[in-house]
Amino acid sequence: MSSSVERKRIRKSPAARRAEIVAKAASIALSEGLECITLRRIGEDLDVRPGLVSHYFPSAEELVAEAFGSAATGELDALLPEGGGDTPAVERLAGFLARTSGPAWDDISQLWINARHLSRYRDSLRVRVTRQGDAWRGRLTALIAEGVERGEFRTGDPEVVAMQILVVLDGLGADPVGDAKGLPAGVARMAFRVAERELGLREGALGP
């Protein structure tokens, strides 16, 4: 039996609608690249008018910056959760390095390369890239400093070690081979070796 009653759209709060827009844009950023984010594309994917999207983000540039920030923060929380309770710092660092050797890291490392390139021309994105870089460095520095305090690591400058690890990970992410499986074992394990050496750990202490 047919019905003349049209399905009513669910009315969302401004906060929920904005979060939905950002989440969709972040998903596109990770899977297709920041260049693919447009107000029209987001509207089509969410089945809403582009004007609704522009109500929350007057320009695509603002949405691109927010999408990158959301994706980068989400990936940081997944790769290196904040706070570890009673879990030893060495175990948490080992887990972080292991996760950065998997496919999840391929997506986020490519997004960072994409964002850094585009940020040369987009002020809003440049500000967000700087902010997210500080967040990643701060999170890893805090973990290393905690390990030093507990006597698990030995270093006089946790921030420098954090930066060294992230530089190596950035370099591996930019490698044209595309993933750790295609790299020689000695190269694929560079971040582990740097961390172990700089933190006074035996070789292999952080895993393969």
N, C-alpha and C positions, 0 to 999 in steps of 0.2 A: 504494500500500500504506500503510495507516494505521500509526501508531506510537504506542505507549503511553508512550514516553519524553517527558516534559515538557521543554520548553526551559528550561534553567537560567539564572537571572539572573546577570549578570556582577557579581561582587563587586568593588566599588571601594574604594580606600583612603579613609580619612576626609578627607584633603586633596582628593582628586579629587571625592568626593561633595559636599563643601562648595562647591568651585569650580563644580560643575555647578549647584547650587542658586542660587548668586549670579548666575551667567551667565544663567540662565533668568529670574530676577527682574529683572535689569538690562535684558534684552530687552523684557520686559513694560513696564517703566518708560518706556522710550523710545518704544514703539509705542502704549501705551494709557494710561499714567499711573501714578503711584505708588499711587493709591488702589486699583488693580486687583490689587495684590500681596497675596495671602493665603496662609497655610500650606496650605490646602486646594487652592487654585488651582495652586500650585507642585507639590504632590504629584500632582495629576491630570495636569498637563502632562508631568511626568517619569515618570509611571506608577509612583509609589512611595506608600507610606502617608504620610498627613500627620504621623504620629508620627515618621517618619524625619526629616522636615523640621524638626520642632520639637526634635529631638535636637540639631541644629546651631544652630537659632535658636528659643529658647523662646518668643519673642513676634514677632508680625508687625512690630512697630515696629523691632526690631533688624534684621530682614531688609530692611525698606524703606530704612533708613539705609545698610546695606551695599550694597544694589542701586544706590542713588543714587551712592555713592562709586565703585563699580565702573564705572558708566556714564559718570560725569563724567571719571574718570581715563582711560578708554578713548578718549573723544572728544577729550580734551586731547592725548593721544599721537598721535591721528590728525590733528588740526588744527594742532598745533604740536609736532612731534617734538623731544625733548630732544637737544641736541647737533647740530651741523651740520657738523663737520669743517672743510673748507676752503670750504664754501659761504658766500658773502657774507651778512652779516646782513640786508642790504636785500632780498636775494632770498628769504630765509626769512620775513621779515616780510610781503613781498608775497604769498607763497604762503599764509600764514596768513589774511590779509585776503581773499584770493580764495576760500579754502575757507569762510570765514564768510559768504560771499554765496550759498552753495549750499544744497541741500536738507538736507545733513547738519547744518548749523547750525540749521535750522528745528526739527529734533527735539530737539537738545540745549538750545536756548534755551527751548523750551516746557517741557522737563524742569526747568530751573532755576527758571522761574516757578512751576511746580507744587511744587517742593521748598521754595522760600522761603515759599510760602503755608502748606504743611503744617507747616513747621518752627516756626510760631508755637505749635503745640499739641503738638509731639513733641520732647522733649529730645534724644533720640539723633540725630534727623535734623538738629536745629539745630546740634549739634556738628559733624556731618559737612559740612553746608553751609558752615560757617565754615572748616573745614579745606580743603575743595575750593576755596573762593574764594581762600584764601591760596596754594594750589598754582598756580592759573591766573595769579594776579597775579605770583607769583614766577617762573614760567616766562617770561612775557612781559617782565618786568623784566630778567631775566638776558639775554635776547636783545638788548634795547635797550642794556643796559650793554656787552655785547660789541661791538655796533655802534659805540658811542661810543669804546671802547678802540681799535678798528681805524680810527677816523677816518671811518666811514661816516655816523654820526649826530652831531648836535650838540644836546646838552641837559645841563642841570646836575642834573636829577633824573629818571632813568629810571623810577623807580617811579610818579611822578606821571603821566608820559606813558602808562605802561602802564594805569593806572587810568582815565585819560581815554578811551583806546581801548576798554577793556572796558565803560565806562559807555555809550558810544555804541552798541556792539554789543548791550548789554542792552536799550537803548531801542528799537533797530530790531527786535530779536527780539520785543519786547512789542507791536509795532505790529499792530493788528487786520487790516491788509491781508494779513499772513501770510507774504509772501516779497518779496524784493528786486525781483522782476519787476513788482510792482504799485506800486512807489514811484517818484516822480520821480527822475530821474538824480542831481540835486543832493542828494537825501536819501539815496538808496541808497549814495552814495559818501562819506557823512559820515565814516566811520571812516578811509578813505583820506586824506581832506583833513586831518583832525585829526592823523594820524600824520605826514603830510608837513610840515605847518606846524610842529608841535612838535619835529620832528627835523631841521629845517633842510634839507629836501629840496625840490627843485623840484616844482611841481604835475604830477602824472602819473607821478612817479618810481616809485610803488608799483603802477602799473597802473590800469586803468579801474575 
